[in-house]
Amino acid sequence: MEQRRIGNSGLLVSAVGLGCNNFGGRIDLAATRAVIHKAFDLGITLFDTADIYGNKGGSETAMGEVLGARRKDIVLATKYAKPMDEIGRLRGASRRYIVDALEASLRRLKTDWIDLYQQHEPDPGTPIDETLRALEDLVRAGKVRYVGCSNLPAWQVVEAEFVARQTNTTRFVSCQDEYSLLVRGLEKDLMPVMQRYGVGLLPYFPLASGLLTGKYRRNAAMPTGARLTNTQRLADIYMTDTNWEIVEKLEALCAARGRTLLDLAFAWLLGNPVVSSVIAGATRPEQLEQNVRAAQWILSAEDRALVDAATAKS
């Protein structure tokens, strides 16, 4: 498995990461164990979760049960900031909440440190210097190794970089945001910021919630048990006429090269030097095998140009 640095930091991760949002929710402990053990076998080292995954704590708890002595062999990433209660008290990026949230994650994960601790969403009520100073204290205490962010607009990533330099505190080394062949909005504002400041991109939903797996067809019966079959909200977002047109163009391109749509989704992302690791969830071990195989395809400049033309949206 290829290893890549996250941005210009010293943190090395596998080019294909494991998204752990299914653990403790969509799949049980036995299935979680099977997926995690397959990830070990394939050389996947980046395991990405969040305190909110698995119905608020379930993913971290399941991982704490399974990782055991192999914890030291992986880069364990988790997140804070999204609401962990119904009244909105347990959320945000304040010093008080970050310290409590980290301790809760450490207990659930049964570990003494987090390799990459990420702010999951903006907190308009907390100044960024308070957040960064709190994270700096956790880094100095040895409980956190690196910090990152997720779903922050480009201007806030710039602000965080500026404040970190001015206050000599720890900086965000990564941005985790949605990015795929069908969702390319961050290329306008966020990607130039990441390039300028050496921040690594960890794209989530690389398969557009499954639309880029090739198992869906326009005007055909939906596959049983699939994410877009069971989640109408996501189907409404991704299954648009424009996206279907793009998918059909990309499938034709892949067929001419003896490749799958999933292969293209991973290869295209990993061909971007800003991308540090492609995070994809899995409910079965064989899905991880497909992801790792897909990452071995290196697109030519000509193919990338054809993909860009096919995915252009008016």
C-alpha positions as CSV (number, residue, x, y, z in Angstrom):
1,M,0.0,0.0,0.0
2,E,1.4,3.4,-1.0
3,Q,2.1,5.7,1.9
4,R,1.5,9.5,1.6
5,R,2.2,12.5,3.8
6,I,-0.7,14.5,5.0
7,G,0.0,17.9,3.5
8,N,3.5,19.0,4.4
9,S,3.3,17.4,7.9
10,G,5.3,14.4,8.9
11,L,2.3,12.2,9.3
12,L,2.2,9.2,6.9
13,V,-1.0,7.4,5.9
14,S,-2.1,4.8,3.5
15,A,-3.4,6.1,0.1
16,V,-6.7,4.3,0.8
17,G,-8.2,5.0,4.2
18,L,-11.0,3.3,6.1
19,G,-14.1,5.3,6.9
20,C,-15.6,4.0,10.1
21,N,-19.0,5.6,10.0
22,N,-20.7,2.2,9.5
23,F,-19.4,0.7,12.8
24,G,-21.8,0.6,15.7
25,G,-24.7,1.5,13.4
26,R,-25.2,-0.1,10.0
27,I,-23.1,-3.2,11.0
28,D,-22.6,-5.1,14.2
29,L,-19.5,-5.9,16.2
30,A,-18.7,-9.1,14.3
31,A,-19.0,-7.4,10.9
32,T,-16.9,-4.5,12.2
33,R,-14.2,-7.0,13.3
34,A,-14.1,-8.6,9.9
35,V,-13.7,-5.2,8.1
36,I,-11.0,-4.0,10.4
37,H,-9.0,-7.2,10.2
38,K,-9.2,-7.1,6.4
39,A,-7.9,-3.5,6.5
40,F,-4.9,-4.7,8.6
41,D,-4.3,-7.4,6.0
42,L,-4.4,-5.0,3.1
43,G,-2.0,-2.5,4.7
44,I,-4.6,0.2,5.3
45,T,-3.3,2.4,8.1
46,L,-5.7,5.4,8.2
47,F,-8.8,4.6,10.2
48,D,-11.2,7.6,10.3
49,T,-14.1,7.9,12.7
50,A,-15.9,10.5,14.7
51,D,-17.5,10.7,18.2
52,I,-21.0,11.1,16.5
53,Y,-20.7,8.0,14.3
54,G,-22.7,5.0,15.2
55,N,-25.5,6.8,16.9
56,K,-23.2,9.0,19.1
57,G,-20.3,6.9,20.2
58,G,-21.0,3.5,18.7
59,S,-18.3,3.6,16.1
60,E,-15.5,4.5,18.6
61,T,-16.8,2.0,21.1
62,A,-16.8,-0.8,18.5
63,M,-13.3,0.1,17.4
64,G,-12.1,0.2,21.0
65,E,-13.3,-3.4,21.3
66,V,-11.6,-4.6,18.1
67,L,-8.3,-2.8,17.7
68,G,-6.5,-4.2,20.8
69,A,-2.7,-4.4,20.4
70,R,-3.0,-3.4,16.7
71,R,-3.9,0.1,17.8
72,K,-0.3,1.1,17.7
73,D,0.0,0.0,14.0
74,I,-2.5,2.5,12.6
75,V,-3.1,6.2,12.3
76,L,-6.3,6.7,14.3
77,A,-8.3,9.8,13.4
78,T,-11.5,11.0,15.1
79,K,-13.5,14.2,15.3
80,Y,-15.4,16.5,17.7
81,A,-17.8,19.5,17.4
82,K,-21.0,17.9,16.1
83,P,-23.8,17.6,18.7
84,M,-23.6,14.6,21.0
85,D,-26.8,15.4,22.8
86,E,-30.3,16.5,22.0
87,I,-30.2,20.0,23.6
88,G,-27.0,21.2,22.0
89,R,-24.8,21.5,25.0
90,L,-22.3,18.8,24.0
91,R,-21.0,20.3,20.8
92,G,-18.6,23.0,19.4
93,A,-14.9,23.8,19.6
94,S,-14.6,25.7,22.9
95,R,-11.7,24.8,25.2
96,R,-14.1,23.3,27.7
97,Y,-15.9,21.1,25.2
98,I,-12.8,19.9,23.3
99,V,-11.1,18.7,26.5
100,D,-14.2,16.8,27.6
101,A,-14.9,15.4,24.1
102,L,-11.3,14.1,23.7
103,E,-11.4,12.3,27.1
104,A,-14.7,10.7,26.1
105,S,-13.3,9.5,22.8
106,L,-10.2,8.2,24.4
107,R,-12.3,6.1,26.8
108,R,-14.5,4.7,24.0
109,L,-11.5,3.9,21.8
110,K,-9.5,2.4,24.7
111,T,-6.4,4.4,23.8
112,D,-4.1,7.0,25.3
113,W,-3.7,9.2,22.2
114,I,-5.4,10.3,18.9
115,D,-3.1,10.6,15.9
116,L,-5.4,13.1,14.0
117,Y,-8.0,15.1,15.9
118,Q,-10.3,17.0,13.6
119,Q,-12.9,19.7,14.1
120,H,-16.0,18.3,12.4
121,E,-17.8,21.5,11.6
122,P,-17.5,25.3,12.2
123,D,-18.3,26.7,15.6
124,P,-19.3,30.4,15.0
125,G,-19.5,30.9,18.8
126,T,-15.8,30.2,19.6
127,P,-12.8,32.2,18.4
128,I,-10.4,30.1,16.4
129,D,-7.5,31.1,18.7
130,E,-9.3,29.5,21.7
131,T,-9.7,26.3,19.7
132,L,-6.1,26.2,18.5
133,R,-4.7,27.0,22.0
134,A,-6.8,24.2,23.5
135,L,-5.6,21.8,20.8
136,E,-2.0,22.9,21.4
137,D,-2.3,22.0,25.1
138,L,-3.6,18.5,24.1
139,V,-0.7,18.1,21.7
140,R,1.8,19.1,24.4
141,A,0.2,16.7,26.8
142,G,0.8,13.8,24.3
143,K,-2.9,13.1,23.9
144,V,-3.1,14.4,20.3
145,R,-0.4,14.1,17.7
146,Y,-1.8,16.2,14.8
147,V,-5.0,18.3,14.3
148,G,-7.2,18.8,11.2
149,C,-10.6,20.2,10.2
150,S,-13.6,19.1,8.3
151,N,-16.4,21.1,6.5
152,L,-14.8,24.5,7.2
153,P,-15.1,27.1,4.5
154,A,-11.9,28.2,2.8
155,W,-11.8,31.6,4.6
156,Q,-11.9,29.8,8.0
157,V,-9.0,27.5,7.0
158,V,-7.0,30.7,6.0
159,E,-7.9,32.3,9.3
160,A,-6.8,29.2,11.3
161,E,-3.5,29.2,9.4
162,F,-2.9,32.9,10.1
163,V,-3.8,32.6,13.8
164,A,-1.6,29.5,14.3
165,R,1.3,31.4,12.8
166,Q,0.7,34.5,14.9
167,T,0.2,32.5,18.2
168,N,2.8,29.8,17.5
169,T,0.2,27.1,18.1
170,T,-0.5,23.8,16.3
171,R,-2.0,24.2,12.8
172,F,-4.5,22.2,10.8
173,V,-2.6,19.7,8.7
174,S,-5.7,18.3,6.9
175,C,-9.1,19.2,5.6
176,Q,-11.7,16.5,5.3
177,D,-14.4,17.5,2.8
178,E,-16.7,16.0,0.3
179,Y,-14.9,15.6,-3.1
180,S,-15.6,13.2,-5.9
181,L,-16.1,13.0,-9.7
182,L,-19.6,14.4,-9.1
183,V,-18.9,16.9,-6.3
184,R,-16.1,19.2,-7.2
185,G,-17.1,22.5,-5.6
186,L,-14.1,22.8,-3.3
187,E,-11.8,23.2,-6.4
188,K,-12.8,26.9,-6.6
189,D,-11.9,28.2,-3.1
190,L,-10.7,25.5,-0.7
191,M,-8.2,23.6,-2.9
192,P,-6.1,26.7,-3.7
193,V,-5.9,27.4,0.0
194,M,-4.7,23.8,0.7
195,Q,-2.1,24.1,-2.0
196,R,-0.8,27.4,-0.7
197,Y,-0.5,26.3,2.9
198,G,0.5,22.7,2.5
199,V,-2.7,21.2,3.9
200,G,-3.7,17.7,2.9
201,L,-7.1,16.8,1.6
202,L,-8.9,13.7,2.9
203,P,-11.9,13.4,0.6
204,Y,-15.0,11.8,2.0
205,F,-17.9,10.3,0.0
206,P,-15.5,9.5,-2.8
207,L,-18.1,7.3,-4.4
208,A,-20.9,9.9,-4.0
209,S,-22.8,7.7,-1.5
210,G,-22.6,4.8,-3.9
211,L,-23.6,6.3,-7.2
212,L,-20.0,5.9,-8.5
213,T,-19.9,2.2,-7.6
214,G,-21.6,1.2,-10.9
215,K,-24.4,-0.7,-9.1
216,Y,-27.1,1.8,-9.9
217,R,-28.8,2.3,-13.3
218,R,-31.0,5.2,-14.5
219,N,-34.7,4.2,-14.6
220,A,-33.9,0.7,-13.3
221,A,-34.8,-1.1,-10.1
222,M,-32.8,0.0,-7.1
223,P,-30.5,-2.7,-5.5
224,T,-31.8,-4.1,-2.3
225,G,-30.3,-2.8,0.9
226,A,-28.1,-0.2,-0.8
227,R,-27.5,3.2,0.8
228,L,-29.3,5.2,-1.9
229,T,-32.1,2.7,-1.9
230,N,-32.7,3.1,1.8
231,T,-31.9,6.8,2.2
232,Q,-34.2,9.0,0.2
233,R,-32.5,12.2,1.3
234,L,-29.2,11.1,-0.3
235,A,-31.0,9.7,-3.4
236,D,-32.5,13.2,-3.9
237,I,-29.1,14.8,-3.7
238,Y,-27.1,12.5,-6.0
239,M,-29.6,11.0,-8.4
240,T,-30.2,14.0,-10.5
241,D,-30.4,14.1,-14.3
242,T,-27.1,15.9,-14.6
243,N,-25.3,13.3,-12.4
244,W,-26.8,10.4,-14.4
245,E,-25.5,12.0,-17.6
246,I,-22.0,12.3,-16.1
247,V,-22.1,8.7,-14.8
248,E,-23.1,7.3,-18.1
249,K,-20.2,9.2,-19.9
250,L,-17.7,7.9,-17.3
251,E,-19.0,4.4,-17.6
252,A,-18.4,4.5,-21.3
253,L,-14.8,5.8,-20.7
254,C,-14.2,3.0,-18.2
255,A,-15.6,0.3,-20.5
256,A,-13.2,1.3,-23.3
257,R,-10.3,0.8,-20.8
258,G,-11.5,-2.4,-19.2
259,R,-12.0,-0.6,-15.9
260,T,-14.9,0.0,-13.5
261,L,-16.5,3.2,-12.4
262,L,-15.2,2.5,-8.9
263,D,-11.7,2.2,-10.3
264,L,-12.0,5.6,-11.9
265,A,-13.4,7.3,-8.8
266,F,-10.4,6.3,-6.7
267,A,-7.7,6.7,-9.4
268,W,-8.9,10.2,-10.3
269,L,-8.8,11.4,-6.7
270,L,-5.4,9.9,-6.0
271,G,-4.0,11.5,-9.1
272,N,-4.4,14.9,-7.4
273,P,-1.3,15.7,-5.3
274,V,-3.4,17.6,-2.7
275,V,-5.2,14.3,-1.8
276,S,-3.4,12.5,1.0
277,S,-5.8,9.5,1.4
278,V,-9.2,8.6,0.0
279,I,-11.5,7.7,2.9
280,A,-14.2,5.2,2.0
281,G,-16.5,3.2,4.3
282,A,-17.1,-0.5,4.1
283,T,-19.6,-2.9,5.4
284,R,-17.9,-6.0,4.0
285,P,-14.2,-7.0,3.6
286,E,-14.5,-7.5,-0.1
287,Q,-15.3,-3.8,-0.5
288,L,-11.9,-2.9,0.9
289,E,-10.2,-5.2,-1.6
290,Q,-12.0,-3.4,-4.4
291,N,-10.9,0.0,-3.1
292,V,-7.3,-1.1,-2.8
293,R,-7.2,-2.5,-6.3
294,A,-8.8,0.6,-7.7
295,A,-6.0,2.8,-6.2
296,Q,-3.4,1.0,-8.3
297,W,-4.7,2.6,-11.6
298,I,-2.6,5.6,-12.5
299,L,-4.5,7.8,-15.0
300,S,-2.7,9.4,-17.9
301,A,-2.9,13.1,-18.6
302,E,-5.2,12.4,-21.6
303,D,-7.6,10.3,-19.5
304,R,-7.7,13.1,-16.8
305,A,-8.6,15.6,-19.5
306,L,-11.4,13.3,-20.8
307,V,-12.7,12.9,-17.2
308,D,-12.6,16.7,-16.7
309,A,-14.6,17.2,-19.9
310,A,-17.1,14.5,-18.9
311,T,-17.7,15.9,-15.4
312,A,-18.0,19.5,-16.3
313,K,-21.3,21.0,-15.1
314,S,-22.8,24.1,-16.7
